[in-house]
Amino acid sequence: QVQLVESGGGLVQPGGSLRLSCAASGSIFSIYAMGWYRQAPGKQRELVASIIRGGDTNYADSVKGRFTISRDNAKNTVSLQMNSLKPEDTAVYYCNVQGPIRAYWGQGTQVIVSS
């Protein structure tokens, strides 16, 4: 089965940086897009950033200019560089991979931005 494993979450002070990574393994023969979602307590899951195979990217307005998404198509990995972190960025971050038939989700990694 396909498995997505996230890493890089943790506790950071406001203004700090974290880098999240996601590695996809299993029978994924064609990945159309990869992205990161997040969900804070009491809020809906929202798209943070996504990147398609050709390299075009999309960002939520709240993270634009602070976060950068990148991927390695050959290794089926996607990363999210998060700079200038704010307390409002605190959430569980989920990796997402869109294949030709369905989407796949990671288990999530916690990001806490606090003093």
Biopython code that builds the backbone (N, CA, C, O; Angstrom):
import numpy as np
from Bio.PDB.StructureBuilder import StructureBuilder

atoms = [
    (1, "GLN", "N", (0.831, -1.191, 0.000)),
    (1, "GLN", "CA", (0.000, 0.000, 0.000)),
    (1, "GLN", "C", (0.872, 1.250, 0.000)),
    (1, "GLN", "O", (2.040, 1.216, 0.386)),
    (2, "VAL", "N", (0.283, 2.336, -0.436)),
    (2, "VAL", "CA", (0.976, 3.610, -0.456)),
    (2, "VAL", "C", (1.058, 4.157, 0.959)),
    (2, "VAL", "O", (0.092, 4.090, 1.719)),
    (3, "GLN", "N", (2.210, 4.693, 1.301)),
    (3, "GLN", "CA", (2.411, 5.273, 2.618)),
    (3, "GLN", "C", (3.107, 6.619, 2.488)),
    (3, "GLN", "O", (4.068, 6.765, 1.733)),
    (4, "LEU", "N", (2.613, 7.598, 3.231)),
    (4, "LEU", "CA", (3.227, 8.918, 3.290)),
    (4, "LEU", "C", (3.732, 9.136, 4.706)),
    (4, "LEU", "O", (2.985, 8.964, 5.670)),
    (5, "VAL", "N", (4.994, 9.514, 4.833)),
    (5, "VAL", "CA", (5.604, 9.719, 6.140)),
    (5, "VAL", "C", (6.111, 11.147, 6.235)),
    (5, "VAL", "O", (6.991, 11.559, 5.478)),
    (6, "GLU", "N", (5.547, 11.902, 7.177)),
    (6, "GLU", "CA", (5.958, 13.280, 7.401)),
    (6, "GLU", "C", (7.013, 13.357, 8.496)),
    (6, "GLU", "O", (7.069, 12.506, 9.384)),
    (7, "SER", "N", (7.840, 14.381, 8.420)),
    (7, "SER", "CA", (8.838, 14.623, 9.446)),
    (7, "SER", "C", (9.145, 16.116, 9.503)),
    (7, "SER", "O", (8.855, 16.854, 8.561)),
    (8, "GLY", "N", (9.732, 16.551, 10.608)),
    (8, "GLY", "CA", (10.180, 17.925, 10.729)),
    (8, "GLY", "C", (9.350, 18.815, 11.624)),
    (8, "GLY", "O", (9.720, 19.965, 11.861)),
    (9, "GLY", "N", (8.234, 18.313, 12.129)),
    (9, "GLY", "CA", (7.418, 19.116, 13.020)),
    (9, "GLY", "C", (8.068, 19.282, 14.381)),
    (9, "GLY", "O", (9.052, 18.617, 14.704)),
    (10, "GLY", "N", (7.500, 20.179, 15.170)),
    (10, "GLY", "CA", (8.029, 20.406, 16.496)),
    (10, "GLY", "C", (7.596, 21.737, 17.067)),
    (10, "GLY", "O", (6.668, 22.375, 16.570)),
    (11, "LEU", "N", (8.285, 22.145, 18.122)),
    (11, "LEU", "CA", (8.016, 23.400, 18.814)),
    (11, "LEU", "C", (9.037, 24.444, 18.399)),
    (11, "LEU", "O", (10.239, 24.182, 18.395)),
    (12, "VAL", "N", (8.553, 25.625, 18.051)),
    (12, "VAL", "CA", (9.435, 26.707, 17.627)),
    (12, "VAL", "C", (8.882, 28.031, 18.139)),
    (12, "VAL", "O", (7.671, 28.188, 18.294)),
    (13, "GLN", "N", (9.773, 28.976, 18.399)),
    (13, "GLN", "CA", (9.358, 30.300, 18.849)),
    (13, "GLN", "C", (8.859, 31.144, 17.680)),
    (13, "GLN", "O", (9.254, 30.916, 16.537)),
    (14, "PRO", "N", (7.996, 32.111, 17.960)),
    (14, "PRO", "CA", (7.564, 33.015, 16.892)),
    (14, "PRO", "C", (8.760, 33.644, 16.190)),
    (14, "PRO", "O", (9.725, 34.062, 16.831)),
    (15, "GLY", "N", (8.680, 33.704, 14.867)),
    (15, "GLY", "CA", (9.776, 34.213, 14.076)),
    (15, "GLY", "C", (10.767, 33.164, 13.638)),
    (15, "GLY", "O", (11.637, 33.436, 12.811)),
    (16, "GLY", "N", (10.650, 31.974, 14.180)),
    (16, "GLY", "CA", (11.557, 30.896, 13.843)),
    (16, "GLY", "C", (11.171, 30.182, 12.566)),
    (16, "GLY", "O", (10.235, 30.576, 11.870)),
    (17, "SER", "N", (11.911, 29.121, 12.269)),
    (17, "SER", "CA", (11.712, 28.370, 11.032)),
    (17, "SER", "C", (11.656, 26.875, 11.294)),
    (17, "SER", "O", (12.264, 26.368, 12.237)),
    (18, "LEU", "N", (10.919, 26.184, 10.445)),
    (18, "LEU", "CA", (10.873, 24.735, 10.424)),
    (18, "LEU", "C", (10.794, 24.279, 8.975)),
    (18, "LEU", "O", (10.312, 25.004, 8.104)),
    (19, "ARG", "N", (11.273, 23.076, 8.735)),
    (19, "ARG", "CA", (11.162, 22.481, 7.413)),
    (19, "ARG", "C", (10.482, 21.128, 7.544)),
    (19, "ARG", "O", (10.993, 20.231, 8.215)),
    (20, "LEU", "N", (9.336, 20.985, 6.906)),
    (20, "LEU", "CA", (8.604, 19.732, 6.890)),
    (20, "LEU", "C", (8.941, 18.955, 5.626)),
    (20, "LEU", "O", (9.109, 19.534, 4.552)),
    (21, "SER", "N", (9.036, 17.644, 5.766)),
    (21, "SER", "CA", (9.304, 16.789, 4.626)),
    (21, "SER", "C", (8.314, 15.639, 4.612)),
    (21, "SER", "O", (7.831, 15.208, 5.659)),
    (22, "CYS", "N", (8.017, 15.149, 3.425)),
    (22, "CYS", "CA", (7.101, 14.037, 3.251)),
    (22, "CYS", "C", (7.658, 13.113, 2.184)),
    (22, "CYS", "O", (7.975, 13.545, 1.076)),
    (23, "ALA", "N", (7.773, 11.843, 2.524)),
    (23, "ALA", "CA", (8.251, 10.841, 1.586)),
    (23, "ALA", "C", (7.131, 9.861, 1.268)),
    (23, "ALA", "O", (6.511, 9.301, 2.173)),
    (24, "ALA", "N", (6.877, 9.660, -0.003)),
    (24, "ALA", "CA", (5.850, 8.735, -0.457)),
    (24, "ALA", "C", (6.493, 7.446, -0.927)),
    (24, "ALA", "O", (7.479, 7.466, -1.664)),
    (25, "SER", "N", (5.935, 6.328, -0.501)),
    (25, "SER", "CA", (6.434, 5.028, -0.923)),
    (25, "SER", "C", (5.266, 4.129, -1.298)),
    (25, "SER", "O", (4.133, 4.359, -0.875)),
    (26, "GLY", "N", (5.549, 3.106, -2.094)),
    (26, "GLY", "CA", (4.520, 2.189, -2.535)),
    (26, "GLY", "C", (4.273, 2.296, -4.026)),
    (26, "GLY", "O", (5.088, 2.837, -4.773)),
    (27, "SER", "N", (3.141, 1.774, -4.440)),
    (27, "SER", "CA", (2.822, 1.688, -5.865)),
    (27, "SER", "C", (2.183, 2.966, -6.376)),
    (27, "SER", "O", (0.996, 2.999, -6.702)),
    (28, "ILE", "N", (2.978, 4.003, -6.441)),
    (28, "ILE", "CA", (2.550, 5.267, -7.043)),
    (28, "ILE", "C", (3.287, 5.410, -8.368)),
    (28, "ILE", "O", (4.489, 5.677, -8.398)),
    (29, "PHE", "N", (2.571, 5.233, -9.435)),
    (29, "PHE", "CA", (3.188, 5.263, -10.756)),
    (29, "PHE", "C", (3.123, 6.633, -11.416)),
    (29, "PHE", "O", (3.896, 6.922, -12.329)),
    (30, "SER", "N", (2.221, 7.460, -10.968)),
    (30, "SER", "CA", (2.105, 8.798, -11.518)),
    (30, "SER", "C", (1.520, 9.718, -10.452)),
    (30, "SER", "O", (0.400, 9.511, -9.986)),
    (31, "ILE", "N", (2.282, 10.725, -10.075)),
    (31, "ILE", "CA", (1.832, 11.707, -9.097)),
    (31, "ILE", "C", (1.540, 13.014, -9.824)),
    (31, "ILE", "O", (2.424, 13.610, -10.440)),
    (32, "TYR", "N", (0.297, 13.442, -9.743)),
    (32, "TYR", "CA", (-0.097, 14.668, -10.418)),
    (32, "TYR", "C", (0.235, 15.907, -9.599)),
    (32, "TYR", "O", (0.633, 16.938, -10.141)),
    (33, "ALA", "N", (0.066, 15.791, -8.286)),
    (33, "ALA", "CA", (0.322, 16.937, -7.428)),
    (33, "ALA", "C", (0.636, 16.474, -6.015)),
    (33, "ALA", "O", (0.236, 15.387, -5.600)),
    (34, "MET", "N", (1.351, 17.306, -5.287)),
    (34, "MET", "CA", (1.634, 17.060, -3.883)),
    (34, "MET", "C", (1.391, 18.362, -3.129)),
    (34, "MET", "O", (1.542, 19.451, -3.682)),
    (35, "GLY", "N", (1.016, 18.237, -1.872)),
    (35, "GLY", "CA", (0.746, 19.443, -1.126)),
    (35, "GLY", "C", (0.722, 19.233, 0.367)),
    (35, "GLY", "O", (0.867, 18.119, 0.870)),
    (36, "TRP", "N", (0.535, 20.343, 1.061)),
    (36, "TRP", "CA", (0.434, 20.344, 2.513)),
    (36, "TRP", "C", (-0.864, 21.007, 2.935)),
    (36, "TRP", "O", (-1.210, 22.085, 2.451)),
    (37, "TYR", "N", (-1.575, 20.359, 3.835)),
    (37, "TYR", "CA", (-2.760, 20.899, 4.472)),
    (37, "TYR", "C", (-2.482, 21.023, 5.960)),
    (37, "TYR", "O", (-1.549, 20.410, 6.479)),
    (38, "ARG", "N", (-3.294, 21.815, 6.641)),
    (38, "ARG", "CA", (-3.164, 21.907, 8.081)),
    (38, "ARG", "C", (-4.537, 22.056, 8.717)),
    (38, "ARG", "O", (-5.482, 22.540, 8.094)),
    (39, "GLN", "N", (-4.625, 21.633, 9.959)),
    (39, "GLN", "CA", (-5.863, 21.743, 10.704)),
    (39, "GLN", "C", (-5.565, 22.120, 12.148)),
    (39, "GLN", "O", (-4.874, 21.398, 12.866)),
    (40, "ALA", "N", (-6.095, 23.253, 12.553)),
    (40, "ALA", "CA", (-5.976, 23.712, 13.924)),
    (40, "ALA", "C", (-7.234, 23.304, 14.694)),
    (40, "ALA", "O", (-8.284, 23.095, 14.087)),
    (41, "PRO", "N", (-7.142, 23.188, 16.016)),
    (41, "PRO", "CA", (-8.309, 22.812, 16.812)),
    (41, "PRO", "C", (-9.489, 23.747, 16.566)),
    (41, "PRO", "O", (-9.346, 24.968, 16.619)),
    (42, "GLY", "N", (-10.654, 23.164, 16.297)),
    (42, "GLY", "CA", (-11.849, 23.944, 16.072)),
    (42, "GLY", "C", (-11.967, 24.564, 14.703)),
    (42, "GLY", "O", (-12.914, 25.308, 14.446)),
    (43, "LYS", "N", (-11.032, 24.280, 13.815)),
    (43, "LYS", "CA", (-11.063, 24.847, 12.479)),
    (43, "LYS", "C", (-11.072, 23.753, 11.421)),
    (43, "LYS", "O", (-10.716, 22.606, 11.691)),
    (44, "GLN", "N", (-11.485, 24.124, 10.212)),
    (44, "GLN", "CA", (-11.489, 23.196, 9.095)),
    (44, "GLN", "C", (-10.073, 22.983, 8.573)),
    (44, "GLN", "O", (-9.202, 23.841, 8.714)),
    (45, "ARG", "N", (-9.872, 21.833, 7.975)),
    (45, "ARG", "CA", (-8.608, 21.579, 7.316)),
    (45, "ARG", "C", (-8.489, 22.496, 6.098)),
    (45, "ARG", "O", (-9.435, 22.627, 5.321)),
    (46, "GLU", "N", (-7.344, 23.120, 5.937)),
    (46, "GLU", "CA", (-7.151, 24.062, 4.853)),
    (46, "GLU", "C", (-5.888, 23.755, 4.074)),
    (46, "GLU", "O", (-4.917, 23.220, 4.610)),
    (47, "LEU", "N", (-5.921, 24.101, 2.810)),
    (47, "LEU", "CA", (-4.750, 23.954, 1.958)),
    (47, "LEU", "C", (-3.734, 25.026, 2.307)),
    (47, "LEU", "O", (-4.057, 26.213, 2.341)),
    (48, "VAL", "N", (-2.511, 24.604, 2.566)),
    (48, "VAL", "CA", (-1.419, 25.531, 2.858)),
    (48, "VAL", "C", (-0.637, 25.841, 1.591)),
    (48, "VAL", "O", (-0.413, 27.005, 1.259)),
    (49, "ALA", "N", (-0.224, 24.795, 0.886)),
    (49, "ALA", "CA", (0.552, 24.958, -0.330)),
    (49, "ALA", "C", (0.468, 23.688, -1.152)),
    (49, "ALA", "O", (0.320, 22.596, -0.605)),
    (50, "SER", "N", (0.562, 23.829, -2.459)),
    (50, "SER", "CA", (0.562, 22.680, -3.348)),
    (50, "SER", "C", (1.508, 22.930, -4.505)),
    (50, "SER", "O", (1.822, 24.071, -4.842)),
    (51, "ILE", "N", (1.952, 21.847, -5.101)),
    (51, "ILE", "CA", (2.853, 21.939, -6.245)),
    (51, "ILE", "C", (2.523, 20.819, -7.217)),
    (51, "ILE", "O", (2.371, 19.664, -6.817)),
    (52, "ILE", "N", (2.412, 21.162, -8.500)),
    (52, "ILE", "CA", (2.126, 20.166, -9.522)),
    (52, "ILE", "C", (3.433, 19.656, -10.109)),
    (52, "ILE", "O", (4.510, 20.172, -9.814)),
    (53, "ARG", "N", (3.315, 18.629, -10.947)),
    (53, "ARG", "CA", (4.502, 17.971, -11.485)),
    (53, "ARG", "C", (5.400, 18.936, -12.243)),
    (53, "ARG", "O", (6.624, 18.825, -12.177)),
    (54, "GLY", "N", (4.808, 19.876, -12.959)),
    (54, "GLY", "CA", (5.590, 20.823, -13.724)),
    (54, "GLY", "C", (6.261, 21.901, -12.900)),
    (54, "GLY", "O", (7.116, 22.626, -13.407)),
    (55, "GLY", "N", (5.884, 22.017, -11.633)),
    (55, "GLY", "CA", (6.530, 22.963, -10.749)),
    (55, "GLY", "C", (5.714, 24.171, -10.335)),
    (55, "GLY", "O", (6.147, 24.931, -9.469)),
    (56, "ASP", "N", (4.546, 24.373, -10.928)),
    (56, "ASP", "CA", (3.705, 25.494, -10.521)),
    (56, "ASP", "C", (3.224, 25.303, -9.089)),
    (56, "ASP", "O", (2.908, 24.188, -8.674)),
    (57, "THR", "N", (3.173, 26.394, -8.343)),
    (57, "THR", "CA", (2.822, 26.337, -6.931)),
    (57, "THR", "C", (1.635, 27.227, -6.601)),
    (57, "THR", "O", (1.364, 28.211, -7.289)),
    (58, "ASN", "N", (0.935, 26.864, -5.536)),
    (58, "ASN", "CA", (-0.144, 27.666, -4.977)),
    (58, "ASN", "C", (0.042, 27.756, -3.474)),
    (58, "ASN", "O", (0.474, 26.796, -2.836)),
    (59, "TYR", "N", (-0.286, 28.911, -2.912)),
    (59, "TYR", "CA", (-0.153, 29.130, -1.482)),
    (59, "TYR", "C", (-1.401, 29.784, -0.919)),
    (59, "TYR", "O", (-2.055, 30.585, -1.587)),
    (60, "ALA", "N", (-1.721, 29.436, 0.310)),
    (60, "ALA", "CA", (-2.745, 30.167, 1.024)),
    (60, "ALA", "C", (-2.261, 31.592, 1.260)),
    (60, "ALA", "O", (-1.071, 31.823, 1.472)),
    (61, "ASP", "N", (-3.182, 32.541, 1.223)),
    (61, "ASP", "CA", (-2.800, 33.936, 1.421)),
    (61, "ASP", "C", (-2.087, 34.154, 2.757)),
    (61, "ASP", "O", (-1.207, 35.009, 2.860)),
    (62, "SER", "N", (-2.459, 33.395, 3.760)),
    (62, "SER", "CA", (-1.904, 33.580, 5.086)),
    (62, "SER", "C", (-0.438, 33.184, 5.197)),
    (62, "SER", "O", (0.240, 33.595, 6.139)),
    (63, "VAL", "N", (0.063, 32.394, 4.253)),
    (63, "VAL", "CA", (1.451, 31.938, 4.314)),
    (63, "VAL", "C", (2.290, 32.442, 3.153)),
    (63, "VAL", "O", (3.499, 32.214, 3.120)),
    (64, "LYS", "N", (1.678, 33.114, 2.215)),
    (64, "LYS", "CA", (2.386, 33.592, 1.038)),
    (64, "LYS", "C", (3.532, 34.522, 1.436)),
    (64, "LYS", "O", (3.350, 35.449, 2.225)),
    (65, "GLY", "N", (4.697, 34.263, 0.885)),
    (65, "GLY", "CA", (5.870, 35.049, 1.205)),
    (65, "GLY", "C", (6.672, 34.521, 2.370)),
    (65, "GLY", "O", (7.812, 34.935, 2.576)),
    (66, "ARG", "N", (6.086, 33.600, 3.148)),
    (66, "ARG", "CA", (6.775, 33.024, 4.303)),
    (66, "ARG", "C", (7.108, 31.553, 4.117)),
    (66, "ARG", "O", (8.131, 31.076, 4.607)),
    (67, "PHE", "N", (6.243, 30.833, 3.407)),
    (67, "PHE", "CA", (6.428, 29.397, 3.190)),
    (67, "PHE", "C", (6.823, 29.133, 1.745)),
    (67, "PHE", "O", (6.420, 29.862, 0.838)),
    (68, "THR", "N", (7.610, 28.088, 1.537)),
    (68, "THR", "CA", (8.003, 27.676, 0.202)),
    (68, "THR", "C", (7.867, 26.169, 0.073)),
    (68, "THR", "O", (8.417, 25.423, 0.882)),
    (69, "ILE", "N", (7.136, 25.717, -0.941)),
    (69, "ILE", "CA", (6.965, 24.297, -1.179)),
    (69, "ILE", "C", (7.865, 23.863, -2.330)),
    (69, "ILE", "O", (8.068, 24.608, -3.288)),
    (70, "SER", "N", (8.398, 22.661, -2.226)),
    (70, "SER", "CA", (9.237, 22.108, -3.277)),
    (70, "SER", "C", (9.044, 20.599, -3.323)),
    (70, "SER", "O", (8.577, 19.997, -2.356)),
    (71, "ARG", "N", (9.402, 19.993, -4.440)),
    (71, "ARG", "CA", (9.267, 18.549, -4.569)),
    (71, "ARG", "C", (10.399, 17.973, -5.405)),
    (71, "ARG", "O", (11.023, 18.663, -6.211)),
    (72, "ASP", "N", (10.640, 16.703, -5.188)),
    (72, "ASP", "CA", (11.594, 15.941, -5.978)),
    (72, "ASP", "C", (10.792, 14.828, -6.638)),
    (72, "ASP", "O", (10.446, 13.839, -5.991)),
    (73, "ASN", "N", (10.499, 14.987, -7.917)),
    (73, "ASN", "CA", (9.649, 14.027, -8.619)),
    (73, "ASN", "C", (10.261, 12.625, -8.668)),
    (73, "ASN", "O", (9.547, 11.628, -8.570)),
    (74, "ALA", "N", (11.563, 12.556, -8.818)),
    (74, "ALA", "CA", (12.227, 11.264, -8.906)),
    (74, "ALA", "C", (12.147, 10.488, -7.593)),
    (74, "ALA", "O", (12.046, 9.261, -7.599)),
    (75, "LYS", "N", (12.192, 11.200, -6.473)),
    (75, "LYS", "CA", (12.172, 10.557, -5.165)),
    (75, "LYS", "C", (10.800, 10.549, -4.511)),
    (75, "LYS", "O", (10.628, 9.992, -3.427)),
    (76, "ASN", "N", (9.823, 11.164, -5.164)),
    (76, "ASN", "CA", (8.462, 11.242, -4.624)),
    (76, "ASN", "C", (8.442, 11.859, -3.226)),
    (76, "ASN", "O", (7.841, 11.320, -2.297)),
    (77, "THR", "N", (9.106, 12.987, -3.104)),
    (77, "THR", "CA", (9.123, 13.710, -1.842)),
    (77, "THR", "C", (8.647, 15.140, -2.047)),
    (77, "THR", "O", (8.770, 15.700, -3.137)),
    (78, "VAL", "N", (8.107, 15.717, -0.995)),
    (78, "VAL", "CA", (7.684, 17.103, -1.002)),
    (78, "VAL", "C", (8.081, 17.727, 0.327)),
    (78, "VAL", "O", (7.982, 17.089, 1.375)),
    (79, "SER", "N", (8.530, 18.972, 0.280)),
    (79, "SER", "CA", (8.970, 19.666, 1.480)),
    (79, "SER", "C", (8.281, 21.007, 1.592)),
    (79, "SER", "O", (7.822, 21.575, 0.601)),
    (80, "LEU", "N", (8.215, 21.501, 2.808)),
    (80, "LEU", "CA", (7.639, 22.814, 3.077)),
    (80, "LEU", "C", (8.570, 23.564, 4.005)),
    (80, "LEU", "O", (8.696, 23.222, 5.181)),
    (81, "GLN", "N", (9.220, 24.584, 3.478)),
    (81, "GLN", "CA", (10.073, 25.451, 4.280)),
    (81, "GLN", "C", (9.218, 26.551, 4.864)),
    (81, "GLN", "O", (8.588, 27.307, 4.124)),
    (82, "MET", "N", (9.187, 26.651, 6.179)),
    (82, "MET", "CA", (8.342, 27.613, 6.872)),
    (82, "MET", "C", (9.221, 28.599, 7.627)),
    (82, "MET", "O", (9.937, 28.225, 8.556)),
    (83, "ASN", "N", (9.160, 29.846, 7.223)),
    (83, "ASN", "CA", (9.927, 30.913, 7.852)),
    (83, "ASN", "C", (8.992, 31.928, 8.501)),
    (83, "ASN", "O", (7.799, 31.975, 8.201)),
    (84, "SER", "N", (9.547, 32.730, 9.388)),
    (84, "SER", "CA", (8.780, 33.781, 10.068)),
    (84, "SER", "C", (7.489, 33.225, 10.659)),
    (84, "SER", "O", (6.412, 33.788, 10.464)),
    (85, "LEU", "N", (7.608, 32.136, 11.368)),
    (85, "LEU", "CA", (6.431, 31.451, 11.895)),
    (85, "LEU", "C", (5.700, 32.298, 12.931)),
    (85, "LEU", "O", (6.308, 33.027, 13.715)),
    (86, "LYS", "N", (4.380, 32.176, 12.907)),
    (86, "LYS", "CA", (3.502, 32.899, 13.810)),
    (86, "LYS", "C", (2.702, 31.916, 14.660)),
    (86, "LYS", "O", (2.520, 30.766, 14.260)),
    (87, "PRO", "N", (2.221, 32.349, 15.825)),
    (87, "PRO", "CA", (1.378, 31.463, 16.627)),
    (87, "PRO", "C", (0.171, 30.928, 15.853)),
    (87, "PRO", "O", (-0.293, 29.818, 16.115)),
    (88, "GLU", "N", (-0.334, 31.710, 14.908)),
    (88, "GLU", "CA", (-1.473, 31.286, 14.106)),
    (88, "GLU", "C", (-1.155, 30.113, 13.188)),
    (88, "GLU", "O", (-2.067, 29.489, 12.646)),
    (89, "ASP", "N", (0.122, 29.807, 13.008)),
    (89, "ASP", "CA", (0.521, 28.671, 12.193)),
    (89, "ASP", "C", (0.444, 27.348, 12.950)),
    (89, "ASP", "O", (0.621, 26.283, 12.360)),
    (90, "THR", "N", (0.183, 27.414, 14.239)),
    (90, "THR", "CA", (0.081, 26.201, 15.049)),
    (90, "THR", "C", (-1.047, 25.311, 14.530)),
    (90, "THR", "O", (-2.193, 25.746, 14.424)),
    (91, "ALA", "N", (-0.712, 24.067, 14.210)),
    (91, "ALA", "CA", (-1.679, 23.129, 13.651)),
    (91, "ALA", "C", (-1.006, 21.790, 13.432)),
    (91, "ALA", "O", (0.210, 21.655, 13.576)),
    (92, "VAL", "N", (-1.816, 20.804, 13.082)),
    (92, "VAL", "CA", (-1.293, 19.548, 12.580)),
    (92, "VAL", "C", (-1.206, 19.673, 11.068)),
    (92, "VAL", "O", (-2.185, 20.025, 10.411)),
    (93, "TYR", "N", (-0.047, 19.389, 10.526)),
    (93, "TYR", "CA", (0.188, 19.517, 9.097)),
    (93, "TYR", "C", (0.167, 18.143, 8.444)),
    (93, "TYR", "O", (0.812, 17.207, 8.917)),
    (94, "TYR", "N", (-0.585, 18.034, 7.343)),
    (94, "TYR", "CA", (-0.772, 16.768, 6.650)),
    (94, "TYR", "C", (-0.223, 16.837, 5.232)),
    (94, "TYR", "O", (-0.488, 17.784, 4.491)),
    (95, "CYS", "N", (0.531, 15.837, 4.877)),
    (95, "CYS", "CA", (1.007, 15.685, 3.511)),
    (95, "CYS", "C", (-0.083, 15.053, 2.656)),
    (95, "CYS", "O", (-0.799, 14.162, 3.114)),
    (96, "ASN", "N", (-0.208, 15.508, 1.427)),
    (96, "ASN", "CA", (-1.207, 14.985, 0.501)),
    (96, "ASN", "C", (-0.578, 14.724, -0.859)),
    (96, "ASN", "O", (0.192, 15.537, -1.370)),
    (97, "VAL", "N", (-0.917, 13.581, -1.434)),
    (97, "VAL", "CA", (-0.450, 13.221, -2.766)),
    (97, "VAL", "C", (-1.652, 12.871, -3.624)),
    (97, "VAL", "O", (-2.480, 12.046, -3.236)),
    (98, "GLN", "N", (-1.748, 13.494, -4.785)),
    (98, "GLN", "CA", (-2.838, 13.224, -5.713)),
    (98, "GLN", "C", (-2.326, 12.357, -6.848)),
    (98, "GLN", "O", (-1.458, 12.770, -7.617)),
    (99, "GLY", "N", (-2.871, 11.149, -6.947)),
    (99, "GLY", "CA", (-2.540, 10.241, -8.023)),
    (99, "GLY", "C", (-3.632, 10.212, -9.060)),
    (99, "GLY", "O", (-4.586, 10.986, -8.974)),
    (100, "PRO", "N", (-3.517, 9.334, -10.044)),
    (100, "PRO", "CA", (-4.513, 9.282, -11.126)),
    (100, "PRO", "C", (-5.873, 8.756, -10.700)),
    (100, "PRO", "O", (-6.873, 9.039, -11.359)),
    (101, "ILE", "N", (-5.931, 7.997, -9.611)),
    (101, "ILE", "CA", (-7.187, 7.399, -9.165)),
    (101, "ILE", "C", (-7.719, 8.027, -7.895)),
    (101, "ILE", "O", (-8.923, 8.256, -7.777)),
    (102, "ARG", "N", (-6.847, 8.309, -6.946)),
    (102, "ARG", "CA", (-7.271, 8.810, -5.654)),
    (102, "ARG", "C", (-6.167, 9.633, -5.012)),
    (102, "ARG", "O", (-5.049, 9.722, -5.520)),
    (103, "ALA", "N", (-6.512, 10.228, -3.889)),
    (103, "ALA", "CA", (-5.554, 10.984, -3.102)),
    (103, "ALA", "C", (-5.105, 10.163, -1.899)),
    (103, "ALA", "O", (-5.828, 9.286, -1.427)),
    (104, "TYR", "N", (-3.914, 10.457, -1.412)),
    (104, "TYR", "CA", (-3.354, 9.779, -0.251)),
    (104, "TYR", "C", (-2.957, 10.816, 0.794)),
    (104, "TYR", "O", (-2.563, 11.935, 0.466)),
    (105, "TRP", "N", (-3.070, 10.421, 2.053)),
    (105, "TRP", "CA", (-2.798, 11.325, 3.158)),
    (105, "TRP", "C", (-1.806, 10.730, 4.146)),
    (105, "TRP", "O", (-1.816, 9.526, 4.404)),
    (106, "GLY", "N", (-0.956, 11.582, 4.693)),
    (106, "GLY", "CA", (-0.098, 11.175, 5.783)),
    (106, "GLY", "C", (-0.834, 11.243, 7.106)),
    (106, "GLY", "O", (-1.990, 11.664, 7.161)),
    (107, "GLN", "N", (-0.164, 10.827, 8.174)),
    (107, "GLN", "CA", (-0.778, 10.811, 9.496)),
    (107, "GLN", "C", (-0.737, 12.168, 10.192)),
    (107, "GLN", "O", (-1.439, 12.378, 11.181)),
    (108, "GLY", "N", (0.066, 13.074, 9.691)),
    (108, "GLY", "CA", (0.144, 14.407, 10.248)),
    (108, "GLY", "C", (1.338, 14.595, 11.161)),
    (108, "GLY", "O", (1.790, 13.653, 11.811)),
    (109, "THR", "N", (1.842, 15.812, 11.206)),
    (109, "THR", "CA", (2.920, 16.170, 12.106)),
    (109, "THR", "C", (2.576, 17.497, 12.778)),
    (109, "THR", "O", (2.129, 18.438, 12.122)),
    (110, "GLN", "N", (2.785, 17.560, 14.080)),
    (110, "GLN", "CA", (2.386, 18.718, 14.868)),
    (110, "GLN", "C", (3.406, 19.843, 14.760)),
    (110, "GLN", "O", (4.611, 19.624, 14.880)),
    (111, "VAL", "N", (2.901, 21.049, 14.532)),
    (111, "VAL", "CA", (3.716, 22.259, 14.558)),
    (111, "VAL", "C", (3.131, 23.190, 15.613)),
    (111, "VAL", "O", (1.957, 23.556, 15.549)),
    (112, "ILE", "N", (3.956, 23.569, 16.581)),
    (112, "ILE", "CA", (3.526, 24.484, 17.642)),
    (112, "ILE", "C", (4.444, 25.694, 17.629)),
    (112, "ILE", "O", (5.661, 25.565, 17.762)),
    (113, "VAL", "N", (3.861, 26.856, 17.469)),
    (113, "VAL", "CA", (4.609, 28.111, 17.473)),
    (113, "VAL", "C", (4.217, 28.870, 18.728)),
    (113, "VAL", "O", (3.103, 29.382, 18.836)),
    (114, "SER", "N", (5.136, 28.936, 19.670)),
    (114, "SER", "CA", (4.823, 29.525, 20.966)),
    (114, "SER", "C", (6.094, 29.962, 21.668)),
    (114, "SER", "O", (7.166, 29.397, 21.452)),
    (115, "SER", "N", (5.958, 30.980, 22.515)),
    (115, "SER", "CA", (7.071, 31.426, 23.339)),
    (115, "SER", "C", (7.187, 30.603, 24.604)),
    (115, "SER", "O", (8.077, 30.844, 25.419)),
]
sb = StructureBuilder()
sb.init_structure("model")
sb.init_model(0)
sb.init_chain("A")
sb.init_seg("    ")
for serial, (resi, resn, name, xyz) in enumerate(atoms, 1):
    if name == "N":
        sb.init_residue(resn, " ", resi, " ")
    sb.init_atom(name, np.array(xyz, "f"), 0.0, 1.0, " ", f" {name:<3s}", serial, name[0])
structure = sb.get_structure()
